[in-house]
């Protein structure tokens, strides 16, 4: 979703399914921890707000965004989770590393979702600088983690 003139944290609460009885995993990249922890907190708080029990939300950490797809797949192989939210942040640098990591994460997350037939939600910021990341992880554009949690709830109840 484009964030221009939008706030990622604003949504119609009436259109969100109840999360009671759902089990959700948050797979969170440790790289860019300032950003990923804020995104994960936004998702966590939103899941609680929609009746997912605290004990039904597991947070798993992986080293970076590139490792998110495997983390999601390992969670879903446990047959415990109704959805997985993959939380990462890649900030453009001076090399093509940004492109390779972003493309691998996006494809990998999509592939795990298709393979497992479970919602695997892409909550990865791919920004040009740290200010843009801060704006989308609780700043002036809201928190992408909130949007990801709503998407997980909707897709888990699909």
Buried (B, 14 or more C-beta within 10 A) or exposed (E): EEBEEEEBBEBEEEEBBEBEEBBBBBBBBBBBEEBBBBBBBBBBEBBBBBBBBEEBBBBEBBEBBBBBBEBBBBBBEEEEBBBBBBBBBBBBEEEEEBEEBBEBBBEBBEBBBEEBEBBBBBBBBBBEEEEBBBBBBBBEBBBBBBBBBBBBBBBBBE
